[in-house]
Amino acid sequence: MALWQSTMIRLARSKSITSLMQGNRLMRGLAGRFVGGDSTAAAVRRSAELNSLAITTSLYYLGEYVESPAAIEENVAQLIASIEQLGQSNLDVHISIDPTQIGYAHSDALGEANALRLGKLIAAQPAAGRRRLAMLDMEDFSVVQKTLDLRARMAEAGYPTGITIQAYLHRSGKDIRDLVESGAAAIRLVKGAFAESRDHAWTSRMEINREFLLQAAVLLSSEAKARGVYPIFATHDDQMILAIIELAERNQRSKDEYEFEMLHGVGAPRQQKLTTEGYRLRLYLPFGTDWWPYTVRRIGENPANVRFVVNALRKTGAPAR
Ligand SMILES: Cc1cc2nc3c(=O)[nH]c(=O)nc-3n(C[C@H](O)[C@H](O)[C@H](O)COP(=O)(O)OP(=O)(O)OC[C@H]3O[C@@H](n4cnc5c(N)ncnc54)[C@H](O)[C@@H]3O)c2cc1C
């Protein structure tokens, strides 16, 4: 699994393969499964469709590990446009942000300044009973502490900010307890998507699941509730979902005190079952024209998807290894 995932991550970061794939019609079809559209307007439309099915969304503008100031500014401009468009709607939408897409791959100062611009704008949008939130995605280990520091900085400035925590990191148990203690607005728990070393991360499925549930218990604790922490469980794993529901019931947490979040295009029957049973569900909805790195990472999470990539690489003439 680690080799497969790290190969996909290398494919995601290759500029030549990215431009080859994004110009390829067949690969664009594959991306359509995971991506909500190529523009802000398309993503807002898709959010409205999903909202009518009682599903909320978390918008993510595609463009990560960006180093050039011009590309960073373009990412921020797109995020600003989507926040403004959403402000005019009555949709419940989070804005997911990768620190490396808004400046951290260039300099910490630029990343922080842009995050504060976005946070301020999100805070200024009319709430009208909706939860407005900047949700910081968590990237590879090199930016974990920076992302935690950024959340603290944004919270200090009074901007509604959530953060993603990767259960597979050895440090995450403590990070979650600290975040709960500080009354973080929202914490989104994921297993973790990067190929981290054993020095920093649990690597077996059993260990990662164990950590995920230990951390979920902290998020559903009475202390987290008392401090106003909103738990989000971002997983497609039925075993984790059932265990969380049981845990929430044991802790007398009602269905509207937490939510599940899944990726657009992954596990539709599971998504439908949850909404039918009255659980809150949010879908992570990426949009934009730079869809290859995101799509290939999603594919990397499921080795059964290998055939899609190999077939497409053969058809485009790119090396499959
Ligand atoms: C909303 C959301 C936000 C995320 N944000 C981050 C983040 O900020 N940082 C980070 O490191 N990771 C993030 N992730 C990814 C996460 O860390 C996992 O890698 C990913 O969710 C797969 O783990 P799982 O919990 O679904 O369990 P798994 O045990 O990996 O998967 C459970 C089942 O789900 C299905 N499945 C899972 N993924 C796929 C897929 N791509 N295609 C088809 N089927 C699939 C499979 O059937 C699998 O059996 C996010 C995930 C979600 C849902």
The ligand as an SDF file (V2000), in Angstrom:
LIG
                    3D

 53 58  0  0  0  0  0  0  0  0999 V2000
  -13.5890   14.8980    3.6430 C   0  0  0  0  0  0  0  0  0  0  0  0
  -12.2150   14.3440    3.6880 C   0  0  0  0  0  0  0  0  0  0  0  0
  -11.1570   15.2050    3.9120 C   0  0  0  0  0  0  0  0  0  0  0  0
   -9.8620   14.7030    3.9640 C   0  0  0  0  0  0  0  0  0  0  0  0
   -8.8250   15.5480    4.2440 N   0  0  0  0  0  0  0  0  0  0  0  0
   -7.6090   15.0340    4.4270 C   0  0  0  0  0  0  0  0  0  0  0  0
   -6.5410   15.8630    4.8550 C   0  0  0  0  0  0  0  0  0  0  0  0
   -6.6920   17.0670    5.0560 O   0  0  0  0  0  0  0  0  0  0  0  0
   -5.3150   15.2850    5.0450 N   0  0  0  0  0  0  0  0  0  0  0  0
   -5.1130   13.9400    4.8380 C   0  0  0  0  0  0  0  0  0  0  0  0
   -3.9900   13.4730    5.0580 O   0  0  0  0  0  0  0  0  0  0  0  0
   -6.1080   13.1420    4.4220 N   0  0  0  0  0  0  0  0  0  0  0  0
   -7.3380   13.6420    4.2030 C   0  0  0  0  0  0  0  0  0  0  0  0
   -8.3470   12.8130    3.7930 N   0  0  0  0  0  0  0  0  0  0  0  0
   -8.0440   11.4320    3.3580 C   0  0  0  0  0  0  0  0  0  0  0  0
   -8.0200   10.4500    4.5190 C   0  0  0  0  0  0  0  0  0  0  0  0
   -6.8720   10.7010    5.3110 O   0  0  0  0  0  0  0  0  0  0  0  0
   -7.9610    8.9890    4.0220 C   0  0  0  0  0  0  0  0  0  0  0  0
   -6.8000    8.7870    3.2910 O   0  0  0  0  0  0  0  0  0  0  0  0
   -9.1490    8.5940    3.1590 C   0  0  0  0  0  0  0  0  0  0  0  0
  -10.3290    9.1510    3.6230 O   0  0  0  0  0  0  0  0  0  0  0  0
   -9.3260    7.0550    3.1500 C   0  0  0  0  0  0  0  0  0  0  0  0
   -9.5290    6.5850    4.4350 O   0  0  0  0  0  0  0  0  0  0  0  0
  -10.9360    6.0550    5.0090 P   0  0  0  0  0  0  0  0  0  0  0  0
  -11.0920    6.5960    6.3890 O   0  0  0  0  0  0  0  0  0  0  0  0
  -12.0410    6.3620    4.0990 O   0  0  0  0  0  0  0  0  0  0  0  0
  -10.7250    4.5110    5.2350 O   0  0  0  0  0  0  0  0  0  0  0  0
  -10.1800    3.3700    4.2950 P   0  0  0  0  0  0  0  0  0  0  0  0
  -10.0610    2.1850    5.1940 O   0  0  0  0  0  0  0  0  0  0  0  0
   -8.9680    3.7930    3.5390 O   0  0  0  0  0  0  0  0  0  0  0  0
  -11.3320    3.1730    3.2610 O   0  0  0  0  0  0  0  0  0  0  0  0
  -12.5770    2.6110    3.6500 C   0  0  0  0  0  0  0  0  0  0  0  0
  -13.3020    2.1860    2.3790 C   0  0  0  0  0  0  0  0  0  0  0  0
  -13.6290    3.3680    1.6560 O   0  0  0  0  0  0  0  0  0  0  0  0
  -13.4480    3.1700    0.2860 C   0  0  0  0  0  0  0  0  0  0  0  0
  -12.5580    4.2000   -0.2400 N   0  0  0  0  0  0  0  0  0  0  0  0
  -11.7510    5.0090    0.4630 C   0  0  0  0  0  0  0  0  0  0  0  0
  -11.1190    5.8730   -0.3370 N   0  0  0  0  0  0  0  0  0  0  0  0
  -11.5320    5.5690   -1.5970 C   0  0  0  0  0  0  0  0  0  0  0  0
  -11.2620    6.0990   -2.8970 C   0  0  0  0  0  0  0  0  0  0  0  0
  -10.4350    7.1400   -3.0490 N   0  0  0  0  0  0  0  0  0  0  0  0
  -11.8800    5.5350   -3.9840 N   0  0  0  0  0  0  0  0  0  0  0  0
  -12.7430    4.5220   -3.8250 C   0  0  0  0  0  0  0  0  0  0  0  0
  -13.0540    3.9920   -2.6150 N   0  0  0  0  0  0  0  0  0  0  0  0
  -12.4520    4.4960   -1.5250 C   0  0  0  0  0  0  0  0  0  0  0  0
  -12.9010    1.7910    0.0880 C   0  0  0  0  0  0  0  0  0  0  0  0
  -13.9860    0.9440   -0.2710 O   0  0  0  0  0  0  0  0  0  0  0  0
  -12.4130    1.3730    1.4500 C   0  0  0  0  0  0  0  0  0  0  0  0
  -12.5880    0.0080    1.6690 O   0  0  0  0  0  0  0  0  0  0  0  0
   -9.6440   13.3040    3.7620 C   0  0  0  0  0  0  0  0  0  0  0  0
  -10.7270   12.4550    3.5600 C   0  0  0  0  0  0  0  0  0  0  0  0
  -11.9950   12.9490    3.5260 C   0  0  0  0  0  0  0  0  0  0  0  0
  -13.1370   11.9970    3.3340 C   0  0  0  0  0  0  0  0  0  0  0  0
  1  2  1  0
  2  3  1  0
  2 52  2  0
  3  4  2  0
  4  5  1  0
  4 50  1  0
  5  6  2  0
  6  7  1  0
  6 13  1  0
  7  8  2  0
  7  9  1  0
  9 10  1  0
 10 11  2  0
 10 12  1  0
 12 13  2  0
 13 14  1  0
 14 15  1  0
 14 50  1  0
 15 16  1  0
 16 17  1  0
 16 18  1  0
 18 19  1  0
 18 20  1  0
 20 21  1  0
 20 22  1  0
 22 23  1  0
 23 24  1  0
 24 25  2  0
 24 26  1  0
 24 27  1  0
 27 28  1  0
 28 29  2  0
 28 30  1  0
 28 31  1  0
 31 32  1  0
 32 33  1  0
 33 34  1  0
 33 48  1  0
 34 35  1  0
 35 36  1  0
 35 46  1  0
 36 37  1  0
 36 45  1  0
 37 38  2  0
 38 39  1  0
 39 40  1  0
 39 45  2  0
 40 41  1  0
 40 42  2  0
 42 43  1  0
 43 44  2  0
 44 45  1  0
 46 47  1  0
 46 48  1  0
 48 49  1  0
 50 51  2  0
 51 52  1  0
 52 53  1  0
M  END
$$$$
